[in-house]
Amino acid sequence: MQNVSLNERRKRRVRTQIRRKAGGRLRLSVFRSSKNIYAQVIDDSKGVTVAAASSLEGDLKKQLKTGADVNAAASVGKLIGERALAAGVSEVVFDRGGYIFHGRVKAVADAAREAGLKF
């Protein structure tokens, strides 16, 4: 545990609390890099990704100026919400992954809620 970065420790702590309180719901995980943003709906009991979206996808990439801003995050959130609903998932637990809940991470969450996901 000594060589683990602070971000990794925070991510583990957040994920442990999420799994404890999930109540059987799937997990909406967000990863943001310096250039793009990614979102996945994950079933931890089966170890399967049910739906995924990122700012690297062809149609989104053409529409967006960059993959690393709030507009890109909102587009990814809307897309992941639509794909999750199409896969039959309506309730999830939001996994911010050690990131502070503001900016791009908040934009993904808000857009996914507007698309119809409940969390």
Secondary structure in CASP SS format (residue, H / E / C, confidence):
PFRMAT SS
TARGET T0000
AUTHOR 0000-0000-0000
METHOD secondary structure of the structure
MODEL  1
M C 1.00
Q C 1.00
N C 1.00
V C 1.00
S C 1.00
L H 1.00
N H 1.00
E H 1.00
R H 1.00
R H 1.00
K H 1.00
R H 1.00
R H 1.00
V H 1.00
R H 1.00
T H 1.00
Q H 1.00
I H 1.00
R H 1.00
R H 1.00
K H 1.00
A C 1.00
G C 1.00
G C 1.00
R C 1.00
L E 1.00
R E 1.00
L E 1.00
S E 1.00
V E 1.00
F E 1.00
R E 1.00
S C 1.00
S C 1.00
K C 1.00
N C 1.00
I E 1.00
Y E 1.00
A E 1.00
Q E 1.00
V E 1.00
I E 1.00
D E 1.00
D C 1.00
S C 1.00
K C 1.00
G C 1.00
V E 1.00
T E 1.00
V E 1.00
A E 1.00
A E 1.00
A E 1.00
S E 1.00
S C 1.00
L C 1.00
E C 1.00
G H 1.00
D H 1.00
L H 1.00
K H 1.00
K H 1.00
Q H 1.00
L C 1.00
K C 1.00
T C 1.00
G C 1.00
A C 1.00
D C 1.00
V H 1.00
N H 1.00
A H 1.00
A H 1.00
A H 1.00
S H 1.00
V H 1.00
G H 1.00
K H 1.00
L H 1.00
I H 1.00
G H 1.00
E H 1.00
R H 1.00
A H 1.00
L H 1.00
A H 1.00
A C 1.00
G C 1.00
V C 1.00
S C 1.00
E E 1.00
V E 1.00
V E 1.00
F E 1.00
D E 1.00
R C 1.00
G C 1.00
G C 1.00
Y C 1.00
I C 1.00
F C 1.00
H C 1.00
G C 1.00
R H 1.00
V H 1.00
K H 1.00
A H 1.00
V H 1.00
A H 1.00
D H 1.00
A H 1.00
A H 1.00
R H 1.00
E H 1.00
A H 1.00
G C 1.00
L C 1.00
K E 1.00
F C 1.00
END
